[in-house]
Amino acid sequence: MIFDHVPEKKPDGKPVGFTPDGVLSITHAAQQKAVLFFLEVDRGSQTLASPGRGCADIRQKILNYQGYFRSPRYKRYQQVWNCHSRGFRLLFLAKTAERLSALCRLVQEMQPSDRESRPAQ
């Protein structure tokens, strides 16, 4: 159900597939607004950012989600939960405070996603 492809392709031309650890939506029923979340549970086993930027590192995983955000593919969840959402949030659950700090530093060093680069509405 939650496996999907990122619109960008690998260097060999194959699509980049990914499976989030979880997908959830929180809805404010009275306002008819929903927020979509993707969850990644980090057990500390993956490299944060490898020099070759392989698909197995966290940096590439975040880039995959940024590509997914730019595509309309995530909107399929609107049908699942009968709601409307304008984008999504990516949540990381870290095993230790040290790993959480490392994840935060990685995200701060990366280019902002489309949502972060747009002015607040």
C-alpha positions in Angstrom: 0.0 0.0 0.0 2.7 2.6 0.9 5.4 1.6 -1.5 5.8 4.2 -4.3 8.3 5.6 -6.8 10.0 9.0 -6.8 9.6 10.8 -10.2 13.4 11.1 -10.6 15.3 8.1 -12.0 18.5 6.4 -10.9 21.6 6.9 -13.2 20.7 3.5 -14.8 17.2 4.9 -15.8 15.3 2.8 -13.3 12.8 4.5 -11.0 13.7 5.1 -7.4 11.3 3.1 -5.1 10.8 3.7 -1.4 8.7 2.4 1.4 8.1 4.7 4.4 8.0 3.1 7.8 4.6 4.7 8.3 2.1 7.1 6.8 -0.5 8.9 8.7 -2.9 11.8 8.5 -4.3 14.0 11.2 -7.5 15.8 10.4 -9.3 18.7 12.0 -12.9 17.6 11.2 -14.6 20.9 11.9 -12.2 22.8 9.6 -12.0 20.0 7.0 -8.2 20.3 7.0 -5.7 17.4 7.0 -1.9 17.1 7.5 -0.2 14.2 5.9 2.9 12.7 7.6 5.5 10.2 6.5 7.4 8.5 9.2 11.0 7.1 9.1 12.2 5.2 12.1 16.0 5.6 12.3 17.7 2.8 14.1 21.2 4.3 13.5 22.2 1.6 11.0 22.2 3.7 7.9 25.0 6.2 7.0 23.9 9.8 7.2 25.6 11.0 4.0 28.0 8.9 2.1 30.6 10.5 -0.3 29.0 8.7 -3.2 25.5 9.7 -2.1 24.2 6.2 -2.5 20.5 5.3 -2.2 21.0 3.7 1.1 22.0 6.8 3.1 19.7 9.2 4.9 20.6 12.2 2.8 19.4 10.3 -0.3 16.3 9.3 1.5 15.5 12.9 2.3 16.2 13.9 -1.4 13.8 11.1 -2.5 11.1 12.6 -0.3 11.8 16.1 -1.7 11.2 14.6 -5.2 8.1 13.0 -4.0 6.9 16.3 -2.6 7.3 18.0 -6.0 5.2 15.3 -7.6 1.5 14.8 -7.3 2.0 11.2 -6.4 1.5 11.7 -2.6 -2.0 13.0 -3.2 -3.2 9.4 -3.6 -3.5 9.4 0.2 -6.3 12.0 -0.2 -8.5 9.2 -1.6 -7.4 6.8 1.1 -8.5 9.1 4.0 -11.0 11.1 2.0 -9.2 14.4 2.8 -7.3 17.2 1.1 -3.7 18.1 2.0 -1.3 20.5 0.5 2.0 18.6 0.9 3.3 16.6 3.7 5.7 16.5 6.6 8.6 14.0 7.0 9.1 12.8 10.6 12.2 11.0 11.8 12.1 8.9 15.0 15.7 8.5 16.3 17.0 5.9 18.7 19.3 8.2 20.7 19.7 11.9 21.4 23.1 11.9 19.6 21.6 10.4 16.5 18.7 12.9 16.6 21.3 15.7 16.8 23.2 14.3 13.8 19.9 14.0 11.8 19.1 17.7 12.6 22.6 18.8 11.5 22.2 16.9 8.2 18.8 18.5 7.5 20.1 22.0 8.3 23.0 21.5 5.9 20.8 20.3 3.0 19.0 22.5 0.4 15.5 23.5 1.6 12.6 21.7 0.1 10.1 23.5 -2.1 7.8 24.1 0.8 10.6 25.7 2.9 11.7 27.9 0.0 8.2 29.4 -0.6 7.1 32.4 1.4 4.6 31.7 4.2 1.0 32.0 3.2 
